[in-house]
């Protein structure tokens, strides 16, 4: 099965005119996920006839959402087919407030980061301050984007529990935010629509759309950053959200009788035993980017450093084993500094996972590092901002980046 077929699974188009909006969304989503493809491939995968695909592509092109390029020959025989891809001048802003920095990126409709700025903060920023920093970075970035660039909106990835429908951060312990209306704050400052979700959930979405879990139907993802450990679960292609939208707090799963507590005050959890701060301490670092910490982990040779890393690998293995037994996923994706722990000693981690997983769940399990690396959260946040456009290409508003 091709990547395009996987992306289209369960999304067959309809030829009836009253389902035109569904079909526009279907075609744009396929191009958004898969990149440039031959028009004939769209016909084959969606089940729509050639004239319907031609009509839909023409409307999306007229709206400036897709572009057609040189004809390509599919399969080496027959008449060449025009190639279709998403427009490069449609972007979303991604915002990621953390304890040590607020990062903003501009991400194109095909998942490419075209601009990225990290604004360091030395203390936990209050929600209003983080919104002001993000708006300042967005304003500067808007003026630096090429003329004619259009904005779909802003997606914010926050390390905490988020009420997605109104952008309120219910509880972000590492940031010390409680009932913070971060989305409305940033929307008021920027004049742009802002959607907010949990950072790890968005990283999971990005890895499934563009990264290691692309095309997979059953996935568990673990993401670790300065805000702790979060995760996401995809069941039969759909994200597991829970009754009130807060599912996926996998870092708070108890795996030990240790009295060490996590950022929410729970003892013996995965987040309590696999801590970024402990790694910074053993490497004698006050702060570090994910790339800098990754370098330190991989070159570690001193006994105290190796011991800390091995203890964290063992705790991570126990956690992954429990999750594999509960959810029976095709794969587990490890991102943030968890990927660095895996790369430091993959055999040790896989052995611990095997010892803590029922054999029936372990036999076909794949464990992978996140393909997107530090980009995952930002790409996922942009996915959130693009959601309205992808759902309704004919009606979702786009805003010019440069305001005269």
MOLINKA-V555364 format. One record per pair of residues at least 6 apart in sequence whose C-alpha atoms are under 7 Angstrom apart, sorted by the first residue. I is the first residue (numbers start at 1). J is the second residue. Records with the same first field share a line. If there is no record, write none. Layout:
I: J  J
This chain:
3: 215
4: 34
5: 45
6: 215
7: 30  215
8: 30  45  46
11: 26
12: 46  47
13: 23  26  46  47  48
14: 23  48
15: 48
21: 392
24: 56  393
25: 390  391  392  393
28: 390
29: 390
31: 85  86
32: 86  109  110
33: 110  209  210
35: 85  86  110
36: 83  84  85
37: 83  84  85
38: 72  81  82  83  84
39: 81  82  83  84
40: 81
43: 49  50  53
60: 66
61: 67
64: 87
65: 86  87
66: 84  85  86  87
67: 84  85  86  87
68: 82  83  84  85
69: 82  83  84
70: 82  83
71: 80  81  82  83
72: 80  81  82  83
73: 79  80  81
74: 80
86: 109  110
87: 109
88: 108  109
89: 149  150
90: 108  109  149  150  151  152
91: 106  107  108  109  150  151  152
92: 106  107  108  151  152  153  154  382  385  386
93: 104  105  106  107  153  154  155  382
94: 104  105  106  154  155  156  378  381  382
95: 103  104  105  134  155  156  157  378  381
96: 102  103  104  156  157  158  378
97: 103  130  158
98: 175  226  227
99: 123  124  125  174  175  226  227
100: 120  121  122  123  124
101: 118  119  120  121
102: 118  119  120  130  134
103: 117  118  119
104: 116  117  118  134  137  138
105: 113  115  116  117  378
106: 113  114  115  116
107: 113  114  379  382
111: 379
124: 175
127: 177  180  182
128: 185
131: 182  185  186
135: 186  189  190
142: 401  402
143: 401  402
145: 401
147: 402
148: 400
149: 400  401
150: 398  399  400  401
151: 398  399  400  401
152: 385  386  389  398  399
153: 192  193  194  385
154: 192  193  194  195  382  385
155: 194  195  196  381  382  384  385
156: 195  196  197  381
157: 196  197  198  199  202  377  381
158: 197  198  199
159: 172  198  199  227
160: 169  171  172  173  198
161: 169  170  171  172  198  246
162: 168  169  170  196  197  198
163: 169  170
164: 196  197
167: 181  182  183  184  195  196
168: 179  180  181  182  183
169: 178  179  180  181  182
170: 178  179  180
171: 177  178  179
172: 178
173: 263  264
174: 227  263
183: 194  195  196
186: 194
187: 193  194
195: 384  385
199: 377
200: 223  230  231  232
201: 231  232
202: 377  380  381
203: 376  377  380
204: 221  232
205: 380
206: 376  379  380
207: 213  214  370  372  376
208: 214  215
211: 370  371  372
212: 368  370  371
217: 234  235  236  237
218: 234  235  236  237  329  330
219: 233  234  235  329  330  331  332
220: 232  233  234  329  331  332  333
221: 231  232  233  332  333  334
222: 229  230  231  232  333  334  335
223: 229  230  231  334  335  336
224: 230  335  336  337  338
225: 336  337
226: 276
228: 271  275
229: 251  271
230: 248  249  250  251
231: 248  249  250
232: 248
233: 239  240  248
234: 240
240: 247
241: 247
251: 269  270  271
252: 269  270  271
253: 269  270
254: 268  269  270
255: 268  269  270  318  319
256: 268  269
257: 268
258: 267  268
259: 267  268
260: 267  268  272  273
261: 267  268  272
262: 269  271  272
270: 315  316  319
273: 312  315
274: 312  315  316
280: 286  287
282: 305
290: 336  337
294: 337  340
297: 340  344
298: 344
300: 306
309: 341
313: 341  349
314: 349  352
317: 349  352  353
318: 352  353  356
320: 353
321: 353  354  356  357
322: 356  357
324: 357  361
325: 357  358  361
328: 361
329: 365
330: 364  365  366
331: 365  366  367
332: 366  367  368
333: 367  368  369  370
334: 368  369  370
335: 369  370  373
336: 373  374
339: 369  370
342: 349
354: 362
388: 396
389: 396
